[in-house]
Structure formats: structure tokens, C-alpha cells
Amino acid sequence: MITQLRKHIVQHGPALLRVPAKLTPFTVQKKMMLEGLTLVFKEALEDGDFEFLDGRWLKVEVRDLELHWYISYQDDKLVVSEHIEQEDVSFSGECNDLVLIAARKEDPDTLFFQRRLRIEGDTELGLEVKNLMDSIDLDSLPSPLKFLLQQSADFIQKGMQDASAEKEVMNAH
């Protein structure tokens, strides 16, 4: 029963989040995104590790939530925009996969080759973004955020495993 419920939540949870997420005003999304990025990348920002993004745009898209943001680095700080003319590189994935990547439960390269993570545009810039993401020290995150991320990723991972196991059983019959 719990296994079925978890599988159902993992499979259908993003669809339930889509409407409230899309109804959230961009100004609120932007504030949350900037605060989150500044918190997660505090050390990298202090070290100037985002200079490679100066004057360039990264599009981050959560496909199943139908959300996207454009991120750049200008005047020694991150900026988030709702619309731009053209991004230089784009990262897109499903909500569950992006949580698993953030929690280090899935390797971005593996998801890329499985076509679950899309990286399009300037490949060199995309590699720099991916390497910066890989350099995040999860232990440097505030404990509540780290706990929430890890618990969410564990839940998602188990739900996806439950779905895969069920599919294997169905295919065996």
C-alpha cells in the first residue's frame, strides 16, 4: 500500500505542482531562485566562479512543471530573467530528475545519455555550468535545506525504483 502510494506520488506529484507553480508570480519565483542560488553557490560567488557566465544566458527548464528561468552573471552578481532574446545554453529535465541530480542521487551525465536531461546550445558553456554544479558541497548547505533535499531525493528514488520493479514484473508475465 505504502509502496503504491509513494510510486503514485512520484509519478503524478509534478503534475499536481504544475498549476500552483505556474500561478506563482515571476517576481516571487525570481526572489526564491536568487536567494536559493546565492545560498547554494555562496562560495563560488565569493570566488568569482561565475565569471564565465558574464554577459551570457543559461536557461533552466523544468519541463513537467512548464517552468523556466534565464540566469546570467552581471556586475558580480547573479541575475534571473523571465524573458530574453536568446540563451547561450539550456538545461532541461523533469522535476524528479533535477531533484535527484541536486541531491547527488543521479549523475547528470547518465541522465544526459538516457535523454532525461537535455543540454543544448554552447557545449563548452554547458560543461562549465555542469562542473560548477558538481562542485557544490552539500555539507555546506544549511541543515534544514540539506535534510529536505536528501529526504525528497530518497522518496523520489524509491518511488522510481518501485515503478521500475513493477514494470519488470509486468513484462515478465
N, C-alpha and C positions, 0 to 999 in steps of 0.2 A: 504494500500500500504506500509506504513512505517512498520507496524507490520509484513507483509510478508517478507520485505527486512531484517528486524532485525532477524527474525526466520531463514532465509536462510543464513545470515552471521554467526550466532551462530552455525548452523548445519554444514556448509561447510567451515567456516573460518580456522579451524585447518588443513584441507586437503590442503588449499592454502598456509599455512605456512610451511608445511612439507618439501617441496623441498628447499626453501631458508634456513630453519633451519638446514637441513642435509648437505647443501653445506657450511655452516659456519665452518671454520676450528676449530678443537678441541681447539687449543691454544686460540682462541677468545672466544669460549664457556667457557673454563676454567677461563679465566680472568674475564668474566662477572659474572660467577657463584660465584667465590671467592669474588669479590667486592660486589655483591648483598648479599651473606650470611654474610659477615663481617659487612655490613651496618645494615641488619635486626637483626642480633644476636650480635650486638656490646656489649650490657650489659652482655649477657650470656657468651660471650667470655672473657670479663674482669673478670667475677666472677668465671671462670673455670668450667662453667656448662657443657662443652663438654667433660670432662674427661672420662665419661662413654663410649665414642666413641674411646678412645685412643687404637690404635692397632686393631680396628675393622672397618668394612666397611659397609656403608649404600649405597644401590643402589636406586637412584631416577630415575624413568622412566616415561616419558610422552608417553603413548602408541600410541596415534593417530598421534603424530609428529615423532614417531620412534626415539626418543632421550633418552639417559640415561647417568647418571654420577654416579661415585662412590665417596663417600665422607667419609673422616676419620679425625681424630684429632691426629696430631703428633707434638711433640716439641712445645706445647702450641699454635698451630695454625691449622686452617682447611686446608685440602688438598683435591684436586679434581683430579681424575684419569679417564682415558678413558677405561682402561682395568685392571682387577685384576683376580686372580685365583678364588676366591670365596667370595661373600659378606656374611655378617652375617645376614642382614635383608634387605628386599626390600620393597619399597613403589612404587606403580604404579597406575596411573589413567589417565583419559583423560584430555586434556588441560583445557577445560572449567571447569571441576570439581575441578581441582587443583587451578585454579584462585578463584573459589567460596570458597574453603577451606581457602586460603590465606587471603581473604577479610572478613572472618568470616560470610559468607552468607550461608554456609553449614557446618554442623557438620561432622567431619571425621568419627565418629562412625556410624552415619546414612548412610553415603555413603559406609562404610565398610559392613554393614549389607545388603545394597542393591546391593552389589558386584560391585559397581562402583569404589571403592578404594580397592586395594589389598595390604595387608601387609603379607609378607611371611618371614619365617625364625625364628630367635630368637625373640619370642614374648615379652620377658621381655625388650630386647633392643628396639624393635619396640614401646613398650609402653613409654619408656623413651624418644625416639625421638618425639612421638606424644605429650607427656606432655611438652616438650621443645617448640614445635611449638605452642601449646596452650598458652604458657606463653608470647608470643610476644605481646608487647603493640603497637598496630597500631598507636597510637598517638605519639610514639617515632620515627616513620619513617619521613623522610623529606617530607614536604608538597606536593611537586610535585609527589613523588612516591606514597604517600598515596592517593592523588586525582586520579591518573591514575589507581591504583588498584581498588579503590571504583567504579569509573566510568565504568571500564571494567567489574567488577563483576555485577553491576546493569544491564548493557547491556546484559550480558550473562544470568542472571537470568530471565529477561523479555523475552528474546528470547526463553528460555527453557519453560517458562510458556505459551508463545504463542503456541509453538509446542504441549504442553500437552493439552491445551484447544482445539486446532484444532483436535487432536486425539480423545478427548472425544466427540466432535460434530460428527465426522465421525463414531464413534462406536455407537452413539445414533440413527443413521439413519438406 
